[in-house]
């Protein structure tokens, strides 16, 4: 799997690497980034969840591609 941080509504894959093409399951999570206390006195730096996990399946082309993701429910 891979991940990409989202900032100001835009995301890019790590090191600018793209995808191979084909079927993908995309999971979008959102957190406020304000550290909160986690279990056993640890700190969770991701913060508070902003919306429930959103999951979608897409079939991406093999060429470079822009993908707009609209998270339902205000996410």
N, C-alpha and C positions, 0 to 999 in steps of 0.2 A: 504494500500500500504506500501511498504518498500523502502528504499533507501540504496545505498552503495557508498561510496566515492571511486574514482579511483586514485591511485598514482603509478607512474612508470609502468603503463600498467596493474596493477593487482587490483582486487577489492575483498571485502569480505563483507558479510552482517553484520549489527550491532550486536554486542555482540556474533558474531560467529553463530547466529541462521541461520538455513538453510531454505529450502522451504518445502512445503507440497506435492508438485507434482501436475501435471495437467497443464492446459493451462494458460499461462501468456503473458501479453503484456509488453515488455521491452522498455523503453525509455532511450536513452543515450543522455546526454547533455555534453558539454565541455566548460569550461571557463578557462581563464589564471590565475585567482586568484589574479590579481593585482587590488586593489580597484579603482573604478571610481566613479565620482560624479553621484548620482542618482537624482530623482526628488525632488524638494523642498529643496535642499541643503543637502540631505542625502547622505550617502556613500553606494555604492553597493560593498560588499566585494567579490562577486563571480568574478567580473572583466568582461572582454570582451569575448563575445561568440567566440569560436574557429571554430565551424562548426554548420550547422543546426541540429535541433533535429532529431535523428535517432530512428525509431520505428520498432520493429519486434515482431512477435508472435511466441512463442515456446511452446512445450508440454514437460515439464520436468518430469523425472521419480520420483517416491516417494523416492528413495534412494539418498544418497549424490552424487553430480554430479558437474563436472567442465564444465563451459560453456565459449567458446571462442566467442567473439563478434568482428567482423570486420566492422568498420564503413566506409561506402563508401566515397570517395571524400577526403581522407586525414585526416579524423577526428581521 
